[in-house]
Amino acid sequence: MRNKERIVTASFKLSLNELNTDFIEKIKSMFDAKKIVEIHISEEIDETEYLLSTSANRESLFKSLQQLENNEVVMKQMSEIGPLYALARH
């Protein structure tokens, strides 16, 4: 029976202040020193802050919430949404 190579995936979410040598040493201890590891860094976007960042977005969101509370829900078929989605992407 062949030994299957073990794939280890780890995901960490931390503030920039927590990224220090102790943290890096802990990561190093998790993996075989002979292996290559990939590290991906991305900045987290606060979605609520982004959505409320412009007055037009705020007004649209609050209007939609008000419509939902008033049971003013609009139903659409996927065929109606598809062309609108394609236009918005271009």
Secondary structure, DSSP 8 states (H G I E B T S, - for coil): ---------------GGG-SHHHHHHHHHHS-TTS-----------HHHHHTSSHHHHHHHHHHHHHHHTT------HHHHHHHHHHHH-
